[in-house]
Amino acid sequence: MKGMKYVVYQEGKHYVAQCLNVDVSSFGNDVDEAAINLQEAVQLFMEDQPASTFLTIGDVRFGERHISG
């Protein structure tokens, strides 16, 4: 069993969950549903991928910077 790291953000009336280990995302009506849907999506994605596709992610920190434009 591997640890999946992800970020969840609100987009409109849904929540989007983005996996950091592989380029897979999903959504739901709330944070928990988005995370559960993401877990299922990643598991399905990994069925057809070599194990090396799943990157090991250490500590995660998020920041915010403002850009002009």
PDB file of N, CA, C and O in Angstrom:
ATOM      1  N   MET A   1       0.843  -1.181   0.000  1.00  0.00           N
ATOM      2  CA  MET A   1       0.000   0.000   0.000  1.00  0.00           C
ATOM      3  C   MET A   1       0.885   1.240   0.000  1.00  0.00           C
ATOM      4  O   MET A   1       1.834   1.337   0.778  1.00  0.00           O
ATOM      5  N   LYS A   2       0.573   2.169  -0.862  1.00  0.00           N
ATOM      6  CA  LYS A   2       1.364   3.392  -0.990  1.00  0.00           C
ATOM      7  C   LYS A   2       0.561   4.576  -0.465  1.00  0.00           C
ATOM      8  O   LYS A   2      -0.668   4.595  -0.542  1.00  0.00           O
ATOM      9  N   GLY A   3       1.273   5.556   0.067  1.00  0.00           N
ATOM     10  CA  GLY A   3       0.624   6.774   0.540  1.00  0.00           C
ATOM     11  C   GLY A   3       0.426   7.747  -0.608  1.00  0.00           C
ATOM     12  O   GLY A   3       1.377   8.104  -1.303  1.00  0.00           O
ATOM     13  N   MET A   4      -0.806   8.170  -0.800  1.00  0.00           N
ATOM     14  CA  MET A   4      -1.137   9.100  -1.873  1.00  0.00           C
ATOM     15  C   MET A   4      -1.231  10.507  -1.290  1.00  0.00           C
ATOM     16  O   MET A   4      -1.951  10.735  -0.318  1.00  0.00           O
ATOM     17  N   LYS A   5      -0.509  11.440  -1.881  1.00  0.00           N
ATOM     18  CA  LYS A   5      -0.578  12.843  -1.467  1.00  0.00           C
ATOM     19  C   LYS A   5      -1.422  13.588  -2.497  1.00  0.00           C
ATOM     20  O   LYS A   5      -1.293  13.370  -3.701  1.00  0.00           O
ATOM     21  N   TYR A   6      -2.285  14.467  -2.002  1.00  0.00           N
ATOM     22  CA  TYR A   6      -3.176  15.185  -2.909  1.00  0.00           C
ATOM     23  C   TYR A   6      -3.543  16.540  -2.328  1.00  0.00           C
ATOM     24  O   TYR A   6      -3.368  16.797  -1.137  1.00  0.00           O
ATOM     25  N   VAL A   7      -4.050  17.387  -3.187  1.00  0.00           N
ATOM     26  CA  VAL A   7      -4.549  18.701  -2.794  1.00  0.00           C
ATOM     27  C   VAL A   7      -5.995  18.794  -3.269  1.00  0.00           C
ATOM     28  O   VAL A   7      -6.350  18.282  -4.331  1.00  0.00           O
ATOM     29  N   VAL A   8      -6.815  19.453  -2.470  1.00  0.00           N
ATOM     30  CA  VAL A   8      -8.221  19.647  -2.825  1.00  0.00           C
ATOM     31  C   VAL A   8      -8.507  21.139  -2.848  1.00  0.00           C
ATOM     32  O   VAL A   8      -8.119  21.870  -1.937  1.00  0.00           O
ATOM     33  N   TYR A   9      -9.183  21.582  -3.893  1.00  0.00           N
ATOM     34  CA  TYR A   9      -9.570  22.986  -3.971  1.00  0.00           C
ATOM     35  C   TYR A   9     -10.981  23.085  -4.540  1.00  0.00           C
ATOM     36  O   TYR A   9     -11.451  22.196  -5.252  1.00  0.00           O
ATOM     37  N   GLN A  10     -11.636  24.180  -4.210  1.00  0.00           N
ATOM     38  CA  GLN A  10     -12.997  24.390  -4.695  1.00  0.00           C
ATOM     39  C   GLN A  10     -12.964  25.073  -6.053  1.00  0.00           C
ATOM     40  O   GLN A  10     -12.232  26.039  -6.268  1.00  0.00           O
ATOM     41  N   GLU A  11     -13.770  24.550  -6.956  1.00  0.00           N
ATOM     42  CA  GLU A  11     -13.917  25.137  -8.289  1.00  0.00           C
ATOM     43  C   GLU A  11     -15.415  25.198  -8.586  1.00  0.00           C
ATOM     44  O   GLU A  11     -16.041  24.183  -8.892  1.00  0.00           O
ATOM     45  N   GLY A  12     -15.972  26.392  -8.492  1.00  0.00           N
ATOM     46  CA  GLY A  12     -17.423  26.520  -8.645  1.00  0.00           C
ATOM     47  C   GLY A  12     -18.114  25.849  -7.474  1.00  0.00           C
ATOM     48  O   GLY A  12     -17.777  26.108  -6.319  1.00  0.00           O
ATOM     49  N   LYS A  13     -19.082  24.984  -7.767  1.00  0.00           N
ATOM     50  CA  LYS A  13     -19.798  24.302  -6.689  1.00  0.00           C
ATOM     51  C   LYS A  13     -19.226  22.917  -6.378  1.00  0.00           C
ATOM     52  O   LYS A  13     -19.780  22.198  -5.547  1.00  0.00           O
ATOM     53  N   HIS A  14     -18.137  22.536  -7.026  1.00  0.00           N
ATOM     54  CA  HIS A  14     -17.505  21.241  -6.795  1.00  0.00           C
ATOM     55  C   HIS A  14     -16.134  21.410  -6.144  1.00  0.00           C
ATOM     56  O   HIS A  14     -15.568  22.502  -6.109  1.00  0.00           O
ATOM     57  N   TYR A  15     -15.623  20.299  -5.633  1.00  0.00           N
ATOM     58  CA  TYR A  15     -14.268  20.249  -5.093  1.00  0.00           C
ATOM     59  C   TYR A  15     -13.433  19.349  -5.994  1.00  0.00           C
ATOM     60  O   TYR A  15     -13.865  18.253  -6.354  1.00  0.00           O
ATOM     61  N   VAL A  16     -12.252  19.804  -6.353  1.00  0.00           N
ATOM     62  CA  VAL A  16     -11.343  19.065  -7.225  1.00  0.00           C
ATOM     63  C   VAL A  16     -10.198  18.535  -6.376  1.00  0.00           C
ATOM     64  O   VAL A  16      -9.596  19.276  -5.599  1.00  0.00           O
ATOM     65  N   ALA A  17      -9.900  17.251  -6.528  1.00  0.00           N
ATOM     66  CA  ALA A  17      -8.774  16.624  -5.840  1.00  0.00           C
ATOM     67  C   ALA A  17      -7.729  16.273  -6.887  1.00  0.00           C
ATOM     68  O   ALA A  17      -8.033  15.585  -7.861  1.00  0.00           O
ATOM     69  N   GLN A  18      -6.502  16.740  -6.696  1.00  0.00           N
ATOM     70  CA  GLN A  18      -5.397  16.522  -7.635  1.00  0.00           C
ATOM     71  C   GLN A  18      -4.321  15.716  -6.928  1.00  0.00           C
ATOM     72  O   GLN A  18      -3.813  16.134  -5.888  1.00  0.00           O
ATOM     73  N   CYS A  19      -3.971  14.566  -7.483  1.00  0.00           N
ATOM     74  CA  CYS A  19      -2.929  13.721  -6.910  1.00  0.00           C
ATOM     75  C   CYS A  19      -1.560  14.300  -7.249  1.00  0.00           C
ATOM     76  O   CYS A  19      -1.334  14.751  -8.372  1.00  0.00           O
ATOM     77  N   LEU A  20      -0.652  14.287  -6.284  1.00  0.00           N
ATOM     78  CA  LEU A  20       0.703  14.778  -6.505  1.00  0.00           C
ATOM     79  C   LEU A  20       1.647  13.670  -6.966  1.00  0.00           C
ATOM     80  O   LEU A  20       2.704  13.956  -7.527  1.00  0.00           O
ATOM     81  N   ASN A  21       1.277  12.411  -6.736  1.00  0.00           N
ATOM     82  CA  ASN A  21       2.132  11.283  -7.090  1.00  0.00           C
ATOM     83  C   ASN A  21       2.057  10.917  -8.567  1.00  0.00           C
ATOM     84  O   ASN A  21       3.051  10.503  -9.162  1.00  0.00           O
ATOM     85  N   VAL A  22       0.881  11.072  -9.151  1.00  0.00           N
ATOM     86  CA  VAL A  22       0.655  10.828 -10.578  1.00  0.00           C
ATOM     87  C   VAL A  22      -0.299  11.906 -11.077  1.00  0.00           C
ATOM     88  O   VAL A  22      -1.000  12.533 -10.282  1.00  0.00           O
ATOM     89  N   ASP A  23      -0.329  12.122 -12.368  1.00  0.00           N
ATOM     90  CA  ASP A  23      -1.156  13.184 -12.944  1.00  0.00           C
ATOM     91  C   ASP A  23      -2.591  12.698 -13.129  1.00  0.00           C
ATOM     92  O   ASP A  23      -3.032  12.412 -14.243  1.00  0.00           O
ATOM     93  N   VAL A  24      -3.309  12.613 -12.007  1.00  0.00           N
ATOM     94  CA  VAL A  24      -4.701  12.172 -12.003  1.00  0.00           C
ATOM     95  C   VAL A  24      -5.479  13.114 -11.096  1.00  0.00           C
ATOM     96  O   VAL A  24      -4.988  13.526 -10.046  1.00  0.00           O
ATOM     97  N   SER A  25      -6.685  13.447 -11.506  1.00  0.00           N
ATOM     98  CA  SER A  25      -7.547  14.269 -10.657  1.00  0.00           C
ATOM     99  C   SER A  25      -8.969  13.736 -10.727  1.00  0.00           C
ATOM    100  O   SER A  25      -9.315  12.957 -11.615  1.00  0.00           O
ATOM    101  N   SER A  26      -9.782  14.168  -9.777  1.00  0.00           N
ATOM    102  CA  SER A  26     -11.189  13.825  -9.757  1.00  0.00           C
ATOM    103  C   SER A  26     -11.924  14.930  -9.021  1.00  0.00           C
ATOM    104  O   SER A  26     -11.308  15.908  -8.599  1.00  0.00           O
ATOM    105  N   PHE A  27     -13.219  14.788  -8.863  1.00  0.00           N
ATOM    106  CA  PHE A  27     -13.979  15.837  -8.187  1.00  0.00           C
ATOM    107  C   PHE A  27     -15.127  15.219  -7.403  1.00  0.00           C
ATOM    108  O   PHE A  27     -15.437  14.037  -7.551  1.00  0.00           O
ATOM    109  N   GLY A  28     -15.747  16.038  -6.569  1.00  0.00           N
ATOM    110  CA  GLY A  28     -16.908  15.606  -5.799  1.00  0.00           C
ATOM    111  C   GLY A  28     -17.678  16.804  -5.304  1.00  0.00           C
ATOM    112  O   GLY A  28     -17.281  17.950  -5.515  1.00  0.00           O
ATOM    113  N   ASN A  29     -18.786  16.527  -4.640  1.00  0.00           N
ATOM    114  CA  ASN A  29     -19.626  17.589  -4.103  1.00  0.00           C
ATOM    115  C   ASN A  29     -19.092  18.162  -2.800  1.00  0.00           C
ATOM    116  O   ASN A  29     -19.504  19.244  -2.381  1.00  0.00           O
ATOM    117  N   ASP A  30     -18.170  17.438  -2.152  1.00  0.00           N
ATOM    118  CA  ASP A  30     -17.510  17.937  -0.948  1.00  0.00           C
ATOM    119  C   ASP A  30     -16.085  17.391  -0.928  1.00  0.00           C
ATOM    120  O   ASP A  30     -15.700  16.602  -1.791  1.00  0.00           O
ATOM    121  N   VAL A  31     -15.312  17.814   0.058  1.00  0.00           N
ATOM    122  CA  VAL A  31     -13.893  17.439   0.122  1.00  0.00           C
ATOM    123  C   VAL A  31     -13.726  15.929   0.239  1.00  0.00           C
ATOM    124  O   VAL A  31     -12.902  15.341  -0.462  1.00  0.00           O
ATOM    125  N   ASP A  32     -14.499  15.295   1.118  1.00  0.00           N
ATOM    126  CA  ASP A  32     -14.365  13.847   1.312  1.00  0.00           C
ATOM    127  C   ASP A  32     -14.719  13.068   0.051  1.00  0.00           C
ATOM    128  O   ASP A  32     -14.022  12.119  -0.309  1.00  0.00           O
ATOM    129  N   GLU A  33     -15.788  13.458  -0.613  1.00  0.00           N
ATOM    130  CA  GLU A  33     -16.181  12.770  -1.842  1.00  0.00           C
ATOM    131  C   GLU A  33     -15.115  12.935  -2.921  1.00  0.00           C
ATOM    132  O   GLU A  33     -14.823  11.989  -3.652  1.00  0.00           O
ATOM    133  N   ALA A  34     -14.538  14.117  -3.026  1.00  0.00           N
ATOM    134  CA  ALA A  34     -13.476  14.346  -4.009  1.00  0.00           C
ATOM    135  C   ALA A  34     -12.272  13.455  -3.720  1.00  0.00           C
ATOM    136  O   ALA A  34     -11.688  12.889  -4.644  1.00  0.00           O
ATOM    137  N   ALA A  35     -11.893  13.324  -2.446  1.00  0.00           N
ATOM    138  CA  ALA A  35     -10.740  12.491  -2.072  1.00  0.00           C
ATOM    139  C   ALA A  35     -11.011  11.014  -2.341  1.00  0.00           C
ATOM    140  O   ALA A  35     -10.138  10.307  -2.844  1.00  0.00           O
ATOM    141  N   ILE A  36     -12.205  10.547  -2.013  1.00  0.00           N
ATOM    142  CA  ILE A  36     -12.558   9.144  -2.271  1.00  0.00           C
ATOM    143  C   ILE A  36     -12.575   8.870  -3.772  1.00  0.00           C
ATOM    144  O   ILE A  36     -12.068   7.844  -4.225  1.00  0.00           O
ATOM    145  N   ASN A  37     -13.155   9.782  -4.537  1.00  0.00           N
ATOM    146  CA  ASN A  37     -13.184   9.615  -5.995  1.00  0.00           C
ATOM    147  C   ASN A  37     -11.779   9.626  -6.585  1.00  0.00           C
ATOM    148  O   ASN A  37     -11.492   8.888  -7.526  1.00  0.00           O
ATOM    149  N   LEU A  38     -10.904  10.464  -6.032  1.00  0.00           N
ATOM    150  CA  LEU A  38      -9.517  10.498  -6.499  1.00  0.00           C
ATOM    151  C   LEU A  38      -8.822   9.176  -6.215  1.00  0.00           C
ATOM    152  O   LEU A  38      -8.113   8.652  -7.075  1.00  0.00           O
ATOM    153  N   GLN A  39      -9.016   8.634  -5.022  1.00  0.00           N
ATOM    154  CA  GLN A  39      -8.395   7.355  -4.677  1.00  0.00           C
ATOM    155  C   GLN A  39      -8.811   6.276  -5.679  1.00  0.00           C
ATOM    156  O   GLN A  39      -7.970   5.513  -6.153  1.00  0.00           O
ATOM    157  N   GLU A  40     -10.089   6.214  -5.997  1.00  0.00           N
ATOM    158  CA  GLU A  40     -10.575   5.236  -6.974  1.00  0.00           C
ATOM    159  C   GLU A  40      -9.967   5.482  -8.355  1.00  0.00           C
ATOM    160  O   GLU A  40      -9.586   4.537  -9.046  1.00  0.00           O
ATOM    161  N   ALA A  41      -9.877   6.748  -8.754  1.00  0.00           N
ATOM    162  CA  ALA A  41      -9.317   7.083 -10.067  1.00  0.00           C
ATOM    163  C   ALA A  41      -7.844   6.699 -10.154  1.00  0.00           C
ATOM    164  O   ALA A  41      -7.396   6.176 -11.175  1.00  0.00           O
ATOM    165  N   VAL A  42      -7.087   6.957  -9.086  1.00  0.00           N
ATOM    166  CA  VAL A  42      -5.662   6.605  -9.075  1.00  0.00           C
ATOM    167  C   VAL A  42      -5.498   5.094  -9.121  1.00  0.00           C
ATOM    168  O   VAL A  42      -4.638   4.589  -9.843  1.00  0.00           O
ATOM    169  N   GLN A  43      -6.308   4.366  -8.363  1.00  0.00           N
ATOM    170  CA  GLN A  43      -6.220   2.906  -8.385  1.00  0.00           C
ATOM    171  C   GLN A  43      -6.504   2.361  -9.781  1.00  0.00           C
ATOM    172  O   GLN A  43      -5.804   1.460 -10.243  1.00  0.00           O
ATOM    173  N   LEU A  44      -7.514   2.891 -10.456  1.00  0.00           N
ATOM    174  CA  LEU A  44      -7.809   2.459 -11.825  1.00  0.00           C
ATOM    175  C   LEU A  44      -6.677   2.819 -12.778  1.00  0.00           C
ATOM    176  O   LEU A  44      -6.300   2.009 -13.625  1.00  0.00           O
ATOM    177  N   PHE A  45      -6.135   4.021 -12.646  1.00  0.00           N
ATOM    178  CA  PHE A  45      -5.026   4.466 -13.488  1.00  0.00           C
ATOM    179  C   PHE A  45      -3.819   3.551 -13.324  1.00  0.00           C
ATOM    180  O   PHE A  45      -3.179   3.182 -14.308  1.00  0.00           O
ATOM    181  N   MET A  46      -3.505   3.184 -12.083  1.00  0.00           N
ATOM    182  CA  MET A  46      -2.305   2.391 -11.806  1.00  0.00           C
ATOM    183  C   MET A  46      -2.426   0.947 -12.280  1.00  0.00           C
ATOM    184  O   MET A  46      -1.413   0.256 -12.395  1.00  0.00           O
ATOM    185  N   GLU A  47      -3.634   0.475 -12.557  1.00  0.00           N
ATOM    186  CA  GLU A  47      -3.803  -0.888 -13.063  1.00  0.00           C
ATOM    187  C   GLU A  47      -3.059  -1.097 -14.373  1.00  0.00           C
ATOM    188  O   GLU A  47      -2.600  -2.204 -14.655  1.00  0.00           O
ATOM    189  N   ASP A  48      -2.937  -0.042 -15.177  1.00  0.00           N
ATOM    190  CA  ASP A  48      -2.297  -0.141 -16.492  1.00  0.00           C
ATOM    191  C   ASP A  48      -0.926   0.516 -16.547  1.00  0.00           C
ATOM    192  O   ASP A  48      -0.382   0.721 -17.632  1.00  0.00           O
ATOM    193  N   GLN A  49      -0.361   0.850 -15.388  1.00  0.00           N
ATOM    194  CA  GLN A  49       0.916   1.560 -15.347  1.00  0.00           C
ATOM    195  C   GLN A  49       1.948   0.748 -14.563  1.00  0.00           C
ATOM    196  O   GLN A  49       1.588  -0.004 -13.658  1.00  0.00           O
ATOM    197  N   PRO A  50       3.230   0.895 -14.908  1.00  0.00           N
ATOM    198  CA  PRO A  50       4.258   0.268 -14.077  1.00  0.00           C
ATOM    199  C   PRO A  50       4.306   0.956 -12.713  1.00  0.00           C
ATOM    200  O   PRO A  50       3.986   2.139 -12.596  1.00  0.00           O
ATOM    201  N   ALA A  51       4.700   0.219 -11.699  1.00  0.00           N
ATOM    202  CA  ALA A  51       4.751   0.762 -10.333  1.00  0.00           C
ATOM    203  C   ALA A  51       5.629   2.003 -10.249  1.00  0.00           C
ATOM    204  O   ALA A  51       5.394   2.874  -9.412  1.00  0.00           O
ATOM    205  N   SER A  52       6.644   2.090 -11.116  1.00  0.00           N
ATOM    206  CA  SER A  52       7.560   3.237 -11.085  1.00  0.00           C
ATOM    207  C   SER A  52       6.877   4.543 -11.492  1.00  0.00           C
ATOM    208  O   SER A  52       7.436   5.619 -11.282  1.00  0.00           O
ATOM    209  N   THR A  53       5.681   4.465 -12.070  1.00  0.00           N
ATOM    210  CA  THR A  53       4.930   5.664 -12.449  1.00  0.00           C
ATOM    211  C   THR A  53       4.508   6.455 -11.218  1.00  0.00           C
ATOM    212  O   THR A  53       4.393   7.680 -11.272  1.00  0.00           O
ATOM    213  N   PHE A  54       4.278   5.757 -10.107  1.00  0.00           N
ATOM    214  CA  PHE A  54       3.802   6.368  -8.867  1.00  0.00           C
ATOM    215  C   PHE A  54       4.995   6.950  -8.124  1.00  0.00           C
ATOM    216  O   PHE A  54       5.805   6.207  -7.568  1.00  0.00           O
ATOM    217  N   LEU A  55       5.109   8.278  -8.109  1.00  0.00           N
ATOM    218  CA  LEU A  55       6.238   8.956  -7.476  1.00  0.00           C
ATOM    219  C   LEU A  55       6.071   8.995  -5.965  1.00  0.00           C
ATOM    220  O   LEU A  55       4.969   9.207  -5.460  1.00  0.00           O
ATOM    221  N   THR A  56       7.163   8.792  -5.251  1.00  0.00           N
ATOM    222  CA  THR A  56       7.149   8.940  -3.799  1.00  0.00           C
ATOM    223  C   THR A  56       7.313  10.413  -3.477  1.00  0.00           C
ATOM    224  O   THR A  56       8.258  11.055  -3.938  1.00  0.00           O
ATOM    225  N   ILE A  57       6.403  10.944  -2.694  1.00  0.00           N
ATOM    226  CA  ILE A  57       6.401  12.359  -2.330  1.00  0.00           C
ATOM    227  C   ILE A  57       6.692  12.469  -0.839  1.00  0.00           C
ATOM    228  O   ILE A  57       6.048  11.809  -0.023  1.00  0.00           O
ATOM    229  N   GLY A  58       7.659  13.299  -0.489  1.00  0.00           N
ATOM    230  CA  GLY A  58       7.983  13.530   0.921  1.00  0.00           C
ATOM    231  C   GLY A  58       7.049  14.555   1.536  1.00  0.00           C
ATOM    232  O   GLY A  58       5.868  14.616   1.194  1.00  0.00           O
ATOM    233  N   ASP A  59       7.580  15.357   2.440  1.00  0.00           N
ATOM    234  CA  ASP A  59       6.790  16.409   3.076  1.00  0.00           C
ATOM    235  C   ASP A  59       6.240  17.361   2.026  1.00  0.00           C
ATOM    236  O   ASP A  59       6.901  17.660   1.032  1.00  0.00           O
ATOM    237  N   VAL A  60       5.039  17.825   2.257  1.00  0.00           N
ATOM    238  CA  VAL A  60       4.377  18.723   1.317  1.00  0.00           C
ATOM    239  C   VAL A  60       4.115  20.054   2.005  1.00  0.00           C
ATOM    240  O   VAL A  60       3.601  20.101   3.123  1.00  0.00           O
ATOM    241  N   ARG A  61       4.467  21.109   1.337  1.00  0.00           N
ATOM    242  CA  ARG A  61       4.154  22.463   1.797  1.00  0.00           C
ATOM    243  C   ARG A  61       3.563  23.216   0.628  1.00  0.00           C
ATOM    244  O   ARG A  61       4.025  23.092  -0.506  1.00  0.00           O
ATOM    245  N   PHE A  62       2.552  23.987   0.908  1.00  0.00           N
ATOM    246  CA  PHE A  62       1.923  24.779  -0.138  1.00  0.00           C
ATOM    247  C   PHE A  62       2.096  26.245   0.174  1.00  0.00           C
ATOM    248  O   PHE A  62       2.066  26.664   1.331  1.00  0.00           O
ATOM    249  N   GLY A  63       2.274  27.005  -0.864  1.00  0.00           N
ATOM    250  CA  GLY A  63       2.410  28.440  -0.719  1.00  0.00           C
ATOM    251  C   GLY A  63       1.524  29.138  -1.728  1.00  0.00           C
ATOM    252  O   GLY A  63       0.908  28.516  -2.594  1.00  0.00           O
ATOM    253  N   GLU A  64       1.482  30.423  -1.587  1.00  0.00           N
ATOM    254  CA  GLU A  64       0.716  31.234  -2.521  1.00  0.00           C
ATOM    255  C   GLU A  64       1.536  32.466  -2.849  1.00  0.00           C
ATOM    256  O   GLU A  64       2.052  33.136  -1.954  1.00  0.00           O
ATOM    257  N   ARG A  65       1.654  32.760  -4.122  1.00  0.00           N
ATOM    258  CA  ARG A  65       2.354  33.953  -4.597  1.00  0.00           C
ATOM    259  C   ARG A  65       1.441  34.663  -5.571  1.00  0.00           C
ATOM    260  O   ARG A  65       0.682  34.028  -6.304  1.00  0.00           O
ATOM    261  N   HIS A  66       1.514  35.946  -5.578  1.00  0.00           N
ATOM    262  CA  HIS A  66       0.712  36.733  -6.512  1.00  0.00           C
ATOM    263  C   HIS A  66       1.530  37.018  -7.768  1.00  0.00           C
ATOM    264  O   HIS A  66       2.727  37.299  -7.698  1.00  0.00           O
ATOM    265  N   ILE A  67       0.870  36.941  -8.899  1.00  0.00           N
ATOM    266  CA  ILE A  67       1.526  37.234 -10.168  1.00  0.00           C
ATOM    267  C   ILE A  67       0.822  38.421 -10.807  1.00  0.00           C
ATOM    268  O   ILE A  67      -0.367  38.648 -10.586  1.00  0.00           O
ATOM    269  N   SER A  68       1.557  39.155 -11.581  1.00  0.00           N
ATOM    270  CA  SER A  68       0.951  40.309 -12.252  1.00  0.00           C
ATOM    271  C   SER A  68       0.228  39.846 -13.505  1.00  0.00           C
ATOM    272  O   SER A  68       0.577  38.829 -14.105  1.00  0.00           O
ATOM    273  N   GLY A  69      -0.772  40.600 -13.882  1.00  0.00           N
ATOM    274  CA  GLY A  69      -1.453  40.272 -15.118  1.00  0.00           C
ATOM    275  C   GLY A  69      -2.905  40.148 -15.021  1.00  0.00           C
ATOM    276  O   GLY A  69      -3.569  39.871 -16.020  1.00  0.00           O
TER     277      GLY A  69
END
